């Protein structure tokens, strides 16, 4: 049995144990700290009251008993869950997607000043800061022999992050942004380009459909972000046009690949990426599906 299979089996066993013992933790909570285990959590209730204990004294005693039981219950639950949490932590650190995100957070935090990160994060856009940090990290570590391709730019938030990351690694970015901007985003996108002076820093903008540019594409690509049309046929076309040009060790990132909100995206990934022998799947990071071309 492989190490990962063993961990998965252990997690399932821990879950079963936790489920079976869930109903017993209240009793354990009373007994762990020396409380008597009876059907009545306060067997001295009537004796204290009949021997002259006032209602206020009784309330204080009940409060102490409840507090002690709650502490014991939490302790018992933690004892039960500790092996499960430990194994989950180990499994997480073995996950390449989790490791990639950790690397991204560390490298971007070290390379880009906090004030600059705050400015970049305030740009209008749908991608989270976590996703933007990941893309900036991939741009910063991308092979300088290839271009960074962004299919689907919306209002330019990700574009600015890509240029920022690539520029800090190369001195000047080679980012190519492709989007027809047919849904009224062109003006706001242009605002972002001007605000961050992206074109003078290495950005090339193509206001057109991705296939119009991709059908004759021949240049090497070091990082490809696919976030254009989410229709199945269009995602397939983007894969066929651009993925063959990704360099060894280069990354391909698909947005909106989590869940069933965009079945065209997930179906295209299943059929045209997960079946490729020249790529390895890093995993899902937030809404991203991340793939890396195997080294030559």
KAHU-V998325 format. One record per backbone hydrogen bond with DSSP energy under -0.5 kcal/mol. CO is the residue of the C=O (numbers start at 1). NH is the residue of the N-H. Records with the same first field share a line. If there is no record, write none. Layout:
BEGIN
CO: NH ; NH
END
This chain:
BEGIN
2: 6
3: 7
4: 8
5: 9
6: 10
7: 11
8: 12
9: 13
10: 14
11: 15
12: 16
13: 17
14: 18
15: 19
16: 20
17: 21
18: 22
19: 22
21: 24 ; 25
22: 25
24: 28
25: 29
26: 30
27: 31
28: 32
29: 33
30: 35
31: 34
36: 38
39: 41
40: 43
42: 45
44: 48
45: 49
46: 50
47: 51
48: 53
49: 52
54: 58
55: 59
56: 60
57: 61
58: 62
59: 63
60: 64
61: 65
62: 66
63: 67
64: 68
65: 69
66: 70
67: 71
68: 72
69: 73
70: 74
71: 75
72: 76
73: 77
74: 78
75: 79
76: 80
77: 81
78: 82
79: 83
81: 85
82: 86
83: 87
84: 88
85: 89
86: 90
87: 91
88: 92
89: 93
90: 94
91: 95
92: 95
94: 96
95: 99
96: 100
97: 101
98: 102
99: 103
100: 104
101: 105
102: 106
103: 107
104: 108
105: 109
106: 110
107: 111
108: 112
111: 113
113: 117
114: 118
115: 119
116: 120
117: 121
118: 122
119: 122
120: 123
124: 157
128: 132
129: 133
130: 134
131: 135
132: 136
133: 137
134: 138
135: 139
136: 140
137: 141
138: 142
143: 146
147: 149 ; 222 ; 223
148: 176
149: 151 ; 225
150: 152 ; 178
151: 227
153: 156
156: 160
157: 161
158: 162
159: 163
160: 164
161: 165
162: 166
163: 167
164: 168
165: 169
166: 170
167: 171
174: 148
175: 177 ; 204
176: 150
177: 206
178: 152
181: 184
185: 189
186: 190
187: 191
188: 192
189: 193
190: 194
191: 195
192: 196
193: 198
194: 197
197: 201
198: 201 ; 203
199: 202
201: 173
202: 175
204: 177
205: 207
206: 179 ; 208
209: 213
210: 214
211: 215
213: 216
214: 217
220: 147
221: 247
222: 251
223: 149
224: 226 ; 253
225: 151 ; 227
226: 255
231: 235
232: 236
233: 237
234: 238
235: 239
236: 240
237: 241
238: 242 ; 243
239: 243 ; 244
242: 245
243: 246
245: 221
247: 250
250: 293
251: 224
252: 291
253: 226
254: 289
258: 261
260: 263
262: 265 ; 266
263: 267
264: 268
265: 269
266: 270
267: 271
268: 272
269: 273 ; 274
273: 276
276: 279
278: 294
280: 282 ; 292
282: 97
283: 290
285: 288
287: 257
288: 285 ; 290
289: 254
290: 282 ; 283
291: 252
292: 280
293: 249
END
